[in-house]
């Protein structure tokens, strides 16, 4: 049953990706202004302009451009960088691991803390712990990632010199050290966000009939909270984390700029300022794929945790 | 039997219990001063209406009340653990309580649909208690769990072990909950309204199951219910509670034959008893204790046809697959025909999912019927344009099950009753408020209530407002969909009487939709019994109830718990008969309903699928 669900879910993901990418492709083409002129500058010869137009297939009708684009995409060909002439696929794939590492690290540290904080607060509602955690949660949610990034940069690398300020580092341990501050900066508000959702979900579950059944069976509070209630309460949180990875992606752009880290975010910003359309398209495509993958994985995890989800539609 | 139980010491003894709840307005007493004993091997029923404190007493005995914000202020909860002296559970700490809960005392609850954890298998949940209290390893616990599933008569126990709760029906889930409760062979089983959420035939099965298990295991049963019929069927002794106090206690025969207290007498008088209308042909209001009654004459109505429904079919599409294609149809209402006379009541009765509510909504065109004819007072409802339909709806009004949900919590009651008048008439007509005031008089509510909001009224009063609202545009027909099901029995009786009184005075017709055979017997001129989308038997109330022809009608009547301890008939009804699925593939053509006349106006469905259901007993 899980396999069937997974297949259906992958189908949905493929369709979503197709629609999103097509929309993006069309939107970029609809932006006013001739990209060739912007790329080559006002003093380019007409021959040069014609050559680039043909190269980018801009002289073709939109539908045909789209077909060419998909044809190339299926072969892994996203075009070439207008400046260096290197394949876009290669450039994007070079940068992708940095961003993936950053997002993964942020999720890895913030999600467990957020879930435990929320669950613990919900198990003891209206206690001092609950109230303090509420204040902290709302506080960190309100703090924008770039502000946290700048402040932590000042404090931990300029003042205390605990962590390096810029770059991604070389080798495993060095890279890890470089990862700490950016991951902290963009993960922090996530703790608060997840803790709030987890608390609400957990409070609801702790009042549910099946928890009363467990108490009536003589099960102690700790396993009730940590095993039975948590397994149910975490379900909505999993879905939200899936969607949230998309938002983490936009936070990652800030972190990559503040910490001068390589990555998709930095790549996009640089490409947009130089009107490097193939790169923009490649990077946007990659983030869309990342987003769709994240929500799909979240749904699959949900289906693994919840037998009702895989039985239903 | 009572003599035997009397002589042995009680297994549990509640003495002077007082429980308070902390609210924003200060502490509120849920139970004021309650004492009673439970003896080994007996079934003690605690009966009372909502707010009587019956559940609070049992939750206190389990000390589960601590988790609902309740505080035991006074009293002792003596429980015989087998040690020399009984333990006072009111003083016990939670560590000791955990050893007792699920082990020496266990509990089953009202809502089987939510009582089980949705993400763990039945097998896992059944073994929790066994591992905890009996120290069994996984293998032994599994073996014992299988045994338990057989004990509660669940078919295919092996397969059930790996299923999740959502894959089982309500009756099956309640059996699992009972199996969990019995796992450690408790000395006392507390059953808190265990059958209230179930259909009447499933209720009959669960009640007889509890009875048989009690006989097999010798456990004492503390059974909490609001239903006097259930009490009469299973109790050895009865405790009657009212507003946090014990009103009366005694053997079941004594309570039913010679109730000592006025409240008990009123409660018993308010219970509609199946069969008590025998010998009459027309509905008449109930005779209540201590209620001033204007009319109690039979309601004749007329022979003029008001509503004629012919070959009504309603189907809901089932979507499935990747592209959400239309893969099947739910045949909710299948070829249903009936007529309602002016000033009379026709009841549609059946169990959940039989299509009775859908039929009621379809004749108002609140949902779109597949085909069929609905003619109201000469007007074809199906042929009306949107505009005409709006005007025609003035003639048909509805009363819903939950009066709290059907009234807007933020609008003054007078405005809510005035709404249909404004909707169908002049918005600024100054006479509207006068009309609203007379409507409040009509349903017996003080005019002072006009300026109140729904939360300031009790359930019965709210339903009164809902009835006043339905009456406002002077409809010809009122569709009452389970209109008294959510009410306490004494309130239910008052609301039923009000409806009958209004019918006698105003000549309004009712389409009364209900699952409760006894209530239907009281209010109906005509009865249609529905099963799987079809009316299987249709006729005058007296004919259907006194001479039921269809096996389903008979099964339904047999399953009703009769409020008379001398007529115990539910003890051995364990016949498990799941209702087949009404979902059919696209393109399935259902055969038309064929009826055979078995009496004057008394019709019986001949091509029924009820007996065929026996052969395909799968679930």
Interface residues (C-beta under 8 A of the other chain):
Chain A: X8 X11 X12 X208 X209 X210 X212 X213 X214 X215 X216 X217 X218 X219 X220 X228 X231 X232 X235 X305 X306 X307 X308 X311 X313
Chain B: X62 X64 X67 X97 X98 X99 X100 X101 X102 X103 X106 X107 X109 X111 X114 X115 X116 X117 X118 X119 X120 X128 X129 X132 X133 X164 X166 X167 X177 X180 X181 X319 X320 X322 X324
